[in-house]
Amino acid sequence: MALKGKRVLLADFDPQCNLTGMVMGFKGVDDLAAIYSGTPPNNIKDGLAPAFESQPRQIAPVECVQVSGTITCFFCRGTLDWPNTKRP
């Protein structure tokens, strides 16, 4: 779809972050750890934290990454600790 000029958003909800690793060209878990050191919200969990943690604030927009080699395909990173998110 992106190659046909349509805007595409890929979102990684997999707790192993397979899509994140594949899109960003990572070789292992250590590569994934580097992206979580940025200022939130830079992944799905950061953006949805207010809903999952009953925080009294709005859900924040998440920084999406443009997929390399495309103009209209963007990617929302996953997080390795998604299954550990505490729910009220």
C-alpha positions in Angstrom: 0.0 0.0 0.0 2.8 2.4 0.9 4.4 1.8 -2.5 1.1 2.9 -4.1 1.3 6.2 -2.2 -1.1 5.3 0.6 -0.3 6.3 4.1 0.5 3.2 6.3 1.0 2.8 10.0 2.6 -0.3 11.4 2.1 -0.9 15.1 4.0 -3.5 17.1 1.9 -5.1 19.9 3.9 -8.3 20.0 5.6 -8.6 23.5 8.8 -10.0 21.8 9.0 -6.9 19.5 9.6 -8.9 16.3 8.2 -6.3 14.0 10.2 -3.5 15.8 13.4 -5.5 15.4 12.7 -6.3 11.7 11.7 -2.8 10.7 14.6 -1.1 12.5 17.1 -3.8 11.4 18.1 -5.0 14.9 20.2 -8.0 15.5 19.3 -8.8 19.1 17.7 -7.6 22.4 20.6 -5.2 23.2 19.7 -3.3 20.1 16.1 -3.0 21.3 17.1 -1.7 24.7 18.7 1.4 23.1 15.4 2.8 21.8 13.8 2.7 25.2 16.3 5.2 26.7 14.7 8.1 24.9 12.2 10.5 26.3 8.7 9.0 26.4 6.4 8.5 24.7 8.4 6.6 22.1 6.6 3.3 22.1 3.1 1.8 22.4 3.3 1.3 26.2 4.4 4.9 26.8 1.6 6.3 24.8 -1.1 4.1 26.4 0.3 4.3 30.0 -2.4 6.7 31.2 -5.1 4.2 30.3 -3.4 1.1 31.6 -2.0 2.8 34.8 -5.1 4.9 35.6 -3.1 8.1 35.4 -5.0 11.3 35.5 -3.8 12.6 32.2 -4.6 12.3 28.5 -3.1 9.6 26.3 -0.1 11.1 24.6 0.8 10.9 21.0 3.6 8.4 20.3 6.6 9.3 18.1 6.4 7.2 15.0 9.4 6.3 12.9 9.4 6.6 9.1 10.2 3.2 7.6 13.5 3.3 5.7 13.1 3.4 2.0 9.5 4.7 2.1 7.8 8.1 2.1 4.3 7.1 3.4 5.0 4.2 5.8 5.4 4.8 9.5 6.0 2.6 12.4 5.1 2.6 16.1 7.6 0.7 18.2 6.7 -2.1 20.5 8.0 -2.6 24.0 9.6 -5.7 25.6 7.7 -5.1 28.9 4.2 -4.9 27.4 3.0 -8.1 29.2 4.3 -6.7 32.5 2.0 -3.6 32.3 -0.1 -3.6 35.4 -3.8 -3.1 34.9 -6.1 -1.6 37.5 
